[in-house]
């Protein structure tokens, strides 16, 4: 499956998110870079941006992901969304997600 297809699968939840996340992790930096590219696209829908941000948050905690979230937040007018992204970035900087 492509990264875009895996994002759509992740959006379904109910276990599909775990399957998609693990497949993206196996794809490694190539998947991370594609997710960042998708999030950087000014035309990315909020329906896709949310799951992409969550995938980066859960599976790809690194400075590149944090910078991508920064760029996305800078394009948003919604203060709640910006606050949520700021919280995600702080948690990402604090270390790996709990197992």
C-alpha positions, 0 to 999 in steps of 0.5 A: 500500500502507498503512504496515502492509502495507509493514511486512509486506513489509519483514519478508519481506527478500530485496529486499522490504525495499528496495522497502518502505523506498523506498516508505515514504521516498516517503511521507515524514513521514506514513509516519514518523509512522504507524510511530512510532504503531505502535511506541508502541502497547503491543499492538505485537508483537515480530514487528512492533516489530523491523522498525518499529525497523529501518525508523526506524533505516535510513530515518528517522533523526531525533529523533522516531524516537529518542524513539519508540525510547526509549519502546518500550525503556522498556516492555521488560524484556529487557536485551538488547533494551534494549541493542540499542535503545540502540546503534541510538539512538547510531548514529542520533545519529551521522549518516546511515546509510552509503550 
